Amino acid sequence: MNMNLFLTGGTGFLGTELASLLVRQPETALYVLVRAANKEEAIHRLRALWHHDPALTAAIGQSVHPLYGDFIVN
């Protein structure tokens, strides 16, 4: 079954752990919201924060799709 998941908080401790579990699921695409000015900065930020998990880092651009921006609720 194909799954597309949107993850906020993916750069934090819990979000990183959750992302690590999700990228190991077959046919799962993970869209991660990252505070960044552009896509390159978002990719760089994820790689820097996820460097301890080679499988997670390798998934960036494959099954992990960084979405740059911010989500603010007033």
Backbone as CSV, one residue per row, in Angstrom:
resi,resn,N_x,N_y,N_z,CA_x,CA_y,CA_z,C_x,C_y,C_z
1,MET,0.841,-1.183,0.000,0.000,0.000,0.000,0.885,1.243,0.000
2,ASN,0.683,2.143,-0.945,1.424,3.397,-0.996,0.905,4.348,0.068
3,MET,1.846,4.970,0.790,1.458,5.955,1.805,2.259,7.221,1.582
4,ASN,1.576,8.363,1.641,2.201,9.677,1.603,1.924,10.320,2.950
5,LEU,3.000,10.641,3.673,2.852,11.193,5.013,3.506,12.565,5.105
6,PHE,2.850,13.467,5.823,3.360,14.822,6.051,3.804,14.899,7.505
7,LEU,5.076,15.239,7.715,5.638,15.284,9.059,6.096,16.691,9.401
8,THR,5.557,17.226,10.490,6.069,18.477,11.045,6.917,18.097,12.243
9,GLY,7.872,18.913,12.593,8.729,18.599,13.732,9.765,17.542,13.411
10,GLY,10.028,17.317,12.131,10.968,16.278,11.726,12.413,16.555,12.092
11,THR,12.727,17.777,12.495,14.102,18.093,12.882,14.312,17.985,14.387
12,GLY,13.248,17.758,15.120,13.356,17.586,16.567,13.635,16.141,16.932
13,PHE,13.782,15.871,18.221,14.116,14.530,18.677,13.054,13.506,18.297
14,LEU,11.815,13.768,18.664,10.740,12.810,18.394,10.476,12.679,16.894
15,GLY,10.498,13.793,16.184,10.280,13.756,14.742,11.359,12.978,14.013
16,THR,12.596,13.099,14.465,13.704,12.353,13.869,13.519,10.859,14.090
17,GLU,13.134,10.484,15.289,12.902,9.061,15.588,11.748,8.515,14.751
18,LEU,10.698,9.285,14.634,9.547,8.874,13.840,9.924,8.753,12.357
19,ALA,10.656,9.719,11.845,11.104,9.680,10.456,11.974,8.457,10.202
20,SER,12.823,8.123,11.148,13.684,6.957,11.022,12.877,5.672,10.886
21,LEU,11.809,5.567,11.629,10.941,4.392,11.526,10.152,4.387,10.220
22,LEU,9.669,5.538,9.813,8.818,5.629,8.629,9.558,5.360,7.329
23,VAL,10.827,5.787,7.218,11.554,5.573,5.959,11.875,4.101,5.734
24,ARG,11.778,3.313,6.763,12.025,1.881,6.636,10.777,1.104,6.204
25,GLN,9.657,1.792,6.102,8.415,1.162,5.642,8.386,1.180,4.120
26,PRO,8.058,0.053,3.499,8.026,0.031,2.035,6.920,0.918,1.470
27,GLU,7.200,1.490,0.318,6.230,2.300,-0.419,5.679,3.473,0.388
28,THR,6.548,4.081,1.175,6.148,5.230,1.982,6.935,6.455,1.543
29,ALA,6.234,7.520,1.215,6.856,8.807,0.898,6.614,9.732,2.089
30,LEU,7.682,10.334,2.553,7.610,11.188,3.730,7.925,12.624,3.321
31,TYR,6.983,13.525,3.535,7.155,14.947,3.246,7.391,15.649,4.570
32,VAL,8.562,16.280,4.709,8.987,16.850,5.987,9.059,18.369,5.886
33,LEU,8.309,19.044,6.751,8.361,20.501,6.810,9.621,20.920,7.561
34,VAL,10.430,21.765,6.919,11.695,22.219,7.497,11.738,23.738,7.423
35,ARG,12.102,24.374,8.529,12.260,25.839,8.512,13.505,26.172,7.715
36,ALA,13.288,26.710,6.522,14.394,27.060,5.640,13.891,28.050,4.603
37,ALA,14.834,28.760,3.974,14.483,29.764,2.971,14.298,29.153,1.588
38,ASN,14.900,27.967,1.362,14.785,27.319,0.052,15.025,25.812,0.196
39,LYS,14.861,25.100,-0.905,14.976,23.642,-0.862,16.388,23.191,-0.493
40,GLU,17.402,23.830,-1.029,18.780,23.451,-0.741,19.094,23.603,0.738
41,GLU,18.622,24.695,1.332,18.838,24.920,2.765,18.100,23.862,3.586
42,ALA,16.908,23.488,3.166,16.137,22.454,3.861,16.858,21.112,3.808
43,ILE,17.375,20.763,2.632,18.126,19.512,2.488,19.363,19.536,3.370
44,HIS,20.098,20.630,3.349,21.306,20.764,4.178,20.971,20.628,5.668
45,ARG,19.889,21.246,6.071,19.487,21.190,7.482,19.130,19.761,7.899
46,LEU,18.372,19.060,7.058,18.025,17.671,7.380,19.272,16.800,7.446
47,ARG,20.164,16.949,6.485,21.399,16.141,6.498,22.224,16.405,7.750
48,ALA,22.305,17.661,8.152,23.080,18.012,9.341,22.453,17.436,10.612
49,LEU,21.128,17.483,10.695,20.446,17.014,11.905,20.257,15.501,11.934
50,TRP,20.274,14.870,10.783,20.057,13.416,10.709,21.345,12.652,10.427
51,HIS,22.499,13.291,10.560,23.774,12.678,10.192,24.061,11.368,10.928
52,HIS,23.482,11.184,12.093,23.736,9.986,12.902,23.031,8.739,12.367
53,ASP,22.115,8.909,11.419,21.339,7.797,10.872,21.562,7.723,9.361
54,PRO,22.495,6.887,8.903,22.821,6.822,7.475,21.626,6.478,6.581
55,ALA,20.750,5.597,7.024,19.583,5.222,6.209,18.647,6.411,6.044
56,LEU,18.481,7.175,7.100,17.606,8.343,7.057,18.205,9.419,6.151
57,THR,19.487,9.655,6.288,20.167,10.648,5.461,20.125,10.256,3.988
58,ALA,20.319,8.982,3.702,20.297,8.505,2.310,18.906,8.625,1.687
59,ALA,17.881,8.628,2.500,16.506,8.697,1.997,16.106,10.100,1.546
60,ILE,16.884,11.119,1.948,16.571,12.489,1.547,16.699,12.599,0.023
61,GLY,15.620,13.024,-0.605,15.586,13.122,-2.056,15.070,11.849,-2.712
62,GLN,14.962,10.789,-1.952,14.421,9.528,-2.467,12.997,9.365,-1.945
63,SER,12.870,8.852,-0.720,11.543,8.696,-0.114,11.228,9.830,0.860
64,VAL,12.230,10.639,1.184,12.031,11.811,2.047,12.105,13.057,1.181
65,HIS,11.041,13.859,1.239,10.942,15.065,0.427,10.820,16.276,1.344
66,PRO,11.901,17.066,1.474,11.839,18.253,2.315,10.951,19.334,1.697
67,LEU,10.097,19.916,2.521,9.265,21.056,2.125,9.719,22.233,2.973
68,TYR,10.257,23.247,2.333,10.768,24.375,3.105,9.657,25.376,3.399
69,GLY,9.791,26.009,4.556,8.814,27.005,4.967,8.655,27.003,6.467
70,ASP,7.517,27.470,6.908,7.214,27.534,8.333,5.705,27.436,8.500
71,PHE,5.292,26.946,9.625,3.879,26.795,9.921,3.608,27.553,11.211
72,ILE,2.839,28.626,11.123,2.571,29.480,12.284,1.078,29.512,12.542
73,VAL,0.708,29.284,13.791,-0.688,29.347,14.200,-0.835,30.503,15.179
74,ASN,-1.772,31.391,14.922,-1.995,32.532,15.817,-3.134,32.244,16.744
